[in-house]
Amino acid sequence: MTRILLVDDHPMMRRGMRQLIEMQEGLEVVAEAGSGEEALTVVATHQPDMILMDLNMKGMDGVLAVEALREKGVDACILMITVSDSESDVIAALRAGADGYLLKDLEPEELTAALLQAERGQLVISPQLTRILARVLREEKTHSNSLTAELTGRERQIVGMIAAGSSNKQIANALGITDATVKVHVKNLLKKLNFRSRVEAAVWAVSNQIS
């Protein structure tokens, strides 16, 4: 059972999300928060596996909340659920450490499918948004060659498989290692690349033809 925290400053939105999620087998809403600040407290108490985070909230917004959670060492899957398709919002959220970015106008079936995809450890982001991040990374040209040299052979394998959309379980099965070992490799390569999320690592790998 995947334990989910809903973070949104609109009670009606949280209620609708809860009802939709709890219709899906394997997903369970264990807590709700109405602000970024409240989310930090609730996470410590409930330790969810997945966090659905609104972007625009009073006080601590979604991006600041994601940054604070990652700084505290929270490794739960964090998905932004928002009405904003602004390029700057997408980039800020993913760089803060979000694992995906979904728009609130998704059909219910599309949303539940995306949550199940995220639950399996796969990337949850539209191709259009991926292109946005890829373009920005290319423009910055962040020492691609030196970053590549810092990765071990196994880390290069894993980041290439992440870019192909493989989940941790799929990577573990393909390489004959445990899920826990994959998580360690992912954590290490993100640190070496100075990225906060799998999404950034995946787009970087595609941009630099890492496979």
ROPA-142552 format. One line per field, with one value per residue: residue in one letter; z, y, x of N, C-alpha, C in turn. Coordinates in steps of 0.1 Angstrom, whole numbers, plus 5000, padded with zeros to 4 digits. Example, Ala and Ser with C-alpha at 12.3 -4.5 7.8 and 13.67 -1.06 7.14 Angstrom:
<rs>
code: (a,s)
n.c3: (5078,5071)
n.c2: (4943,4978)
n.c1: (5132,5128)
ca.c3: (5078,5071)
ca.c2: (4955,4989)
ca.c1: (5123,5137)
c.c3: (5078,5079)
c.c2: (4967,5000)
c.c1: (5132,5129)
</rs>
This chain:
<rs>
code: (m,t,r,i,l,l,v,d,d,h,p,m,m,r,r,g,m,r,q,l,i,e,m,q,e,g,l,e,v,v,a,e,a,g,s,g,e,e,a,l,t,v,v,a,t,h,q,p,d,m,i,l,m,d,l,n,m,k,g,m,d,g,v,l,a,v,e,a,l,r,e,k,g,v,d,a,c,i,l,m,i,t,v,s,d,s,e,s,d,v,i,a,a,l,r,a,g,a,d,g,y,l,l,k,d,l,e,p,e,e,l,t,a,a,l,l,q,a,e,r,g,q,l,v,i,s,p,q,l,t,r,i,l,a,r,v,l,r,e,e,k,t,h,s,n,s,l,t,a,e,l,t,g,r,e,r,q,i,v,g,m,i,a,a,g,s,s,n,k,q,i,a,n,a,l,g,i,t,d,a,t,v,k,v,h,v,k,n,l,l,k,k,l,n,f,r,s,r,v,e,a,a,v,w,a,v,s,n,q,i,s)
n.c3: (5000,4990,5008,5010,5011,5010,4999,4999,4997,4994,5007,4994,4970,4981,4992,4970,4956,4975,4975,4949,4948,4968,4956,4941,4941,4962,4968,4993,5012,5038,5052,5054,5044,5047,5040,5031,5053,5072,5060,5064,5091,5092,5075,5091,5110,5098,5077,5048,5016,4992,4981,4972,4960,4960,4940,4942,4971,5000,5021,5027,4996,4971,4959,4977,4998,4989,4986,5013,5024,5010,5019,5045,5043,5033,5014,5000,4972,4954,4939,4919,4918,4899,4885,4869,4840,4835,4822,4839,4864,4862,4859,4882,4902,4896,4899,4925,4936,4930,4919,4897,4876,4874,4858,4870,4854,4844,4833,4855,4852,4839,4859,4880,4867,4864,4890,4897,4880,4891,4915,4909,4906,4883,4859,4860,4840,4814,4779,4766,4788,4795,4774,4778,4801,4792,4772,4787,4802,4782,4774,4795,4797,4816,4825,4812,4803,4825,4845,4835,4836,4863,4871,4879,4861,4866,4876,4854,4838,4852,4853,4826,4823,4839,4824,4803,4814,4832,4862,4897,4905,4880,4870,4890,4885,4859,4862,4881,4908,4941,4950,4970,4966,4941,4949,4965,4946,4929,4947,4951,4925,4919,4938,4929,4904,4912,4912,4921,4916,4900,4876,4866,4863,4844,4822,4817,4811,4787,4771,4770,4757,4773,4779)
n.c2: (4988,5021,5050,5081,5117,5146,5178,5209,5241,5243,5230,5217,5207,5189,5171,5161,5149,5130,5113,5103,5091,5071,5053,5038,5008,4999,5024,5049,5075,5090,5113,5149,5183,5218,5237,5246,5248,5233,5208,5200,5193,5173,5153,5144,5131,5112,5100,5095,5077,5089,5123,5146,5177,5210,5239,5268,5283,5301,5317,5295,5283,5257,5250,5259,5244,5218,5220,5224,5199,5181,5190,5182,5155,5140,5114,5106,5101,5130,5148,5175,5190,5210,5241,5255,5259,5272,5278,5286,5278,5251,5243,5254,5238,5211,5214,5219,5195,5179,5150,5148,5165,5175,5185,5201,5198,5173,5143,5122,5094,5096,5109,5090,5069,5081,5084,5057,5050,5067,5055,5031,5040,5053,5080,5109,5130,5152,5148,5173,5190,5178,5185,5212,5214,5200,5218,5240,5229,5223,5248,5258,5242,5225,5217,5191,5170,5167,5159,5135,5120,5116,5097,5062,5031,5015,5034,5050,5032,5030,5056,5059,5040,5051,5073,5061,5055,5035,5018,5016,4989,4976,4982,4970,4943,4940,4943,4925,4931,4944,4962,4981,4985,4997,5021,5033,5037,5055,5077,5084,5091,5112,5130,5134,5145,5168,5172,5173,5156,5126,5133,5155,5142,5123,5138,5152,5130,5121,5144,5144,5121,5097,5063)
n.c1: (5008,5007,5014,5000,5004,4985,4989,4975,4960,4933,4905,4884,4896,4914,4897,4884,4905,4913,4890,4892,4917,4914,4897,4913,4930,4956,4966,4966,4954,4970,4972,4966,4975,4973,4991,5025,5041,5027,5029,5055,5055,5036,5047,5068,5055,5038,5053,5050,5049,5045,5040,5017,5018,5006,5013,5010,5006,4996,5020,5046,5053,5047,5072,5092,5085,5091,5119,5126,5117,5134,5159,5157,5161,5140,5129,5107,5085,5077,5052,5043,5011,4993,4979,4994,5012,5035,5068,5089,5079,5077,5104,5115,5102,5110,5138,5139,5135,5113,5096,5080,5056,5024,4993,4963,4941,4940,4924,4905,4912,4936,4951,4952,4965,4990,4998,5001,5021,5042,5044,5056,5081,5087,5092,5072,5060,5051,5059,5063,5070,5093,5109,5112,5128,5151,5160,5168,5188,5206,5213,5226,5249,5263,5291,5293,5311,5329,5312,5302,5325,5328,5310,5305,5309,5286,5268,5265,5251,5227,5217,5212,5192,5172,5166,5154,5130,5128,5118,5129,5127,5126,5151,5167,5160,5170,5197,5204,5206,5196,5166,5172,5200,5199,5187,5206,5227,5213,5210,5237,5245,5229,5239,5265,5260,5249,5221,5187,5166,5153,5142,5157,5182,5175,5168,5192,5208,5197,5201,5229,5234,5237,5237)
ca.c3: (5000,4990,5017,5003,5018,5001,5004,4990,5006,4991,5013,4984,4962,4989,4994,4957,4954,4984,4970,4937,4951,4976,4947,4934,4949,4964,4971,5005,5017,5052,5059,5045,5049,5040,5037,5030,5067,5078,5054,5071,5104,5089,5070,5102,5118,5090,5068,5036,5005,4981,4985,4961,4964,4952,4938,4947,4984,5009,5030,5020,4984,4969,4956,4990,5007,4983,4989,5027,5026,5005,5028,5058,5039,5030,5001,4994,4958,4955,4926,4919,4912,4899,4873,4862,4830,4832,4821,4851,4875,4859,4861,4897,4909,4894,4904,4940,4940,4927,4910,4886,4875,4868,4858,4877,4844,4839,4835,4866,4848,4837,4872,4888,4860,4866,4904,4897,4874,4900,4926,4904,4905,4870,4858,4857,4834,4800,4769,4764,4799,4794,4764,4784,4810,4783,4765,4797,4806,4771,4773,4806,4794,4829,4826,4809,4802,4838,4852,4830,4841,4878,4873,4877,4850,4871,4877,4840,4834,4859,4849,4813,4824,4844,4813,4794,4821,4840,4876,4905,4904,4867,4870,4898,4878,4847,4866,4890,4921,4949,4949,4979,4960,4931,4955,4969,4933,4925,4956,4948,4912,4920,4945,4920,4893,4918,4909,4933,4913,4889,4863,4861,4859,4832,4811,4815,4804,4773,4765,4768,4751,4782,4777)
ca.c2: (5000,5034,5060,5094,5129,5156,5192,5218,5250,5243,5218,5210,5200,5178,5161,5154,5141,5119,5104,5097,5082,5059,5044,5030,4997,5001,5038,5052,5089,5089,5126,5161,5195,5229,5246,5240,5247,5222,5196,5196,5187,5161,5143,5138,5123,5101,5094,5090,5072,5099,5135,5154,5190,5221,5248,5281,5283,5312,5314,5286,5277,5243,5249,5261,5232,5207,5222,5221,5185,5174,5193,5174,5142,5132,5108,5102,5106,5142,5152,5187,5190,5225,5246,5263,5252,5281,5271,5289,5270,5237,5242,5256,5227,5200,5216,5219,5181,5172,5138,5149,5177,5172,5196,5197,5195,5159,5134,5113,5082,5100,5112,5077,5062,5088,5081,5043,5051,5072,5045,5021,5046,5059,5095,5114,5143,5152,5150,5188,5196,5173,5193,5225,5212,5197,5230,5248,5222,5224,5262,5261,5235,5224,5208,5178,5160,5164,5152,5122,5113,5113,5086,5049,5024,5011,5046,5054,5023,5032,5069,5057,5033,5060,5082,5053,5054,5023,5020,5010,4975,4971,4984,4959,4930,4939,4943,4914,4936,4946,4976,4989,4988,5007,5034,5038,5042,5067,5087,5087,5097,5126,5139,5137,5154,5180,5172,5170,5147,5117,5139,5163,5133,5117,5148,5153,5118,5122,5155,5140,5107,5086,5051)
ca.c1: (5000,5014,5009,5000,5001,4979,4992,4968,4953,4919,4899,4876,4905,4919,4886,4882,4917,4912,4880,4896,4928,4910,4891,4923,4936,4971,4969,4959,4957,4972,4972,4964,4981,4968,5002,5038,5046,5020,5034,5068,5052,5028,5056,5076,5046,5032,5062,5043,5057,5043,5035,5011,5021,5002,5024,5007,4999,5000,5031,5055,5047,5051,5086,5099,5082,5098,5133,5127,5116,5146,5170,5155,5163,5128,5131,5094,5082,5070,5046,5036,4998,4991,4972,5004,5021,5046,5081,5097,5074,5081,5119,5118,5097,5119,5151,5138,5136,5101,5098,5071,5048,5011,4984,4951,4931,4940,4912,4907,4919,4950,4958,4954,4975,5002,5002,5006,5034,5051,5045,5066,5094,5089,5091,5058,5061,5047,5070,5065,5077,5107,5117,5115,5140,5162,5165,5175,5201,5216,5217,5236,5261,5269,5303,5288,5321,5335,5302,5301,5337,5327,5301,5311,5302,5273,5260,5261,5241,5215,5211,5207,5179,5162,5162,5145,5118,5127,5116,5140,5125,5130,5166,5173,5159,5178,5211,5207,5209,5184,5160,5180,5212,5196,5184,5219,5233,5206,5213,5251,5247,5223,5248,5277,5256,5243,5207,5178,5155,5155,5138,5168,5192,5171,5169,5207,5213,5192,5208,5243,5234,5241,5228)
c.c3: (5000,4998,5011,5012,5008,5007,4994,5000,5003,4996,5003,4974,4969,4990,4981,4953,4963,4979,4958,4940,4958,4968,4940,4944,4950,4968,4984,5010,5032,5060,5049,5052,5041,5037,5036,5044,5074,5073,5060,5084,5101,5084,5081,5110,5111,5081,5056,5025,4993,4987,4972,4966,4955,4951,4945,4960,4991,5018,5022,5008,4982,4966,4969,4999,5002,4987,5004,5030,5022,5014,5041,5055,5036,5015,4994,4980,4959,4941,4928,4912,4911,4886,4864,4852,4826,4832,4834,4863,4874,4863,4876,4905,4908,4899,4920,4945,4938,4917,4898,4887,4867,4868,4863,4867,4838,4842,4847,4863,4845,4849,4879,4881,4863,4880,4905,4891,4883,4911,4922,4903,4892,4870,4855,4853,4819,4791,4767,4775,4799,4785,4769,4792,4802,4777,4775,4801,4795,4771,4784,4804,4807,4830,4823,4809,4816,4846,4848,4836,4855,4880,4871,4866,4854,4872,4864,4835,4840,4855,4835,4813,4830,4833,4803,4801,4829,4855,4884,4904,4891,4865,4878,4891,4867,4851,4876,4904,4929,4947,4958,4973,4949,4937,4960,4957,4929,4934,4953,4935,4912,4927,4936,4909,4898,4913,4921,4929,4901,4876,4858,4856,4846,4820,4807,4807,4789,4765,4761,4762,4760,4781,4783)
c.c2: (5013,5044,5074,5106,5139,5170,5202,5228,5251,5230,5210,5202,5188,5167,5154,5145,5128,5108,5096,5087,5069,5049,5034,5020,5000,5015,5042,5066,5088,5102,5137,5173,5206,5240,5239,5238,5235,5208,5191,5189,5173,5150,5136,5128,5110,5094,5087,5085,5082,5111,5142,5168,5201,5231,5262,5281,5295,5308,5307,5280,5263,5241,5250,5249,5220,5208,5219,5206,5177,5177,5186,5159,5133,5127,5102,5108,5119,5147,5165,5186,5204,5229,5253,5255,5262,5274,5274,5281,5256,5235,5244,5244,5214,5202,5216,5205,5173,5161,5138,5162,5174,5184,5192,5195,5181,5152,5125,5100,5085,5102,5099,5069,5068,5085,5066,5042,5056,5062,5034,5027,5052,5074,5098,5128,5142,5154,5165,5194,5191,5181,5207,5224,5209,5209,5238,5242,5224,5239,5265,5254,5232,5214,5193,5167,5157,5156,5138,5114,5109,5101,5072,5043,5020,5023,5051,5045,5027,5045,5067,5050,5042,5069,5074,5050,5042,5026,5013,4995,4969,4972,4972,4946,4929,4938,4932,4919,4939,4960,4985,4994,4999,5021,5041,5044,5055,5079,5093,5095,5111,5135,5143,5147,5167,5183,5168,5159,5138,5124,5147,5153,5126,5126,5151,5142,5118,5133,5152,5126,5097,5075,5039)
c.c1: (5009,5007,5011,4997,4996,4982,4986,4960,4939,4913,4891,4884,4911,4909,4884,4893,4917,4902,4885,4907,4923,4901,4900,4930,4951,4975,4960,4964,4958,4971,4970,4971,4976,4978,5015,5044,5040,5026,5046,5065,5045,5037,5064,5067,5041,5041,5056,5053,5056,5036,5029,5010,5015,5013,5021,4999,5004,5011,5042,5049,5052,5066,5095,5097,5090,5113,5135,5126,5129,5158,5169,5157,5151,5130,5118,5093,5073,5065,5039,5022,4993,4983,4982,5012,5033,5060,5089,5092,5078,5096,5122,5114,5106,5133,5151,5138,5123,5104,5089,5063,5035,5002,4970,4939,4931,4927,4915,4915,4933,4958,4961,4965,4989,5007,5007,5019,5045,5054,5055,5080,5097,5087,5077,5059,5058,5060,5073,5073,5091,5115,5121,5128,5152,5168,5173,5188,5211,5221,5228,5249,5269,5280,5299,5299,5327,5325,5301,5313,5336,5318,5309,5303,5288,5263,5256,5250,5227,5209,5205,5193,5168,5157,5153,5132,5116,5125,5128,5139,5129,5145,5172,5172,5168,5193,5215,5211,5196,5179,5168,5193,5210,5194,5197,5227,5227,5210,5227,5252,5240,5232,5260,5273,5250,5229,5199,5167,5160,5152,5150,5179,5188,5172,5184,5212,5209,5200,5223,5245,5241,5232,5235)
</rs>
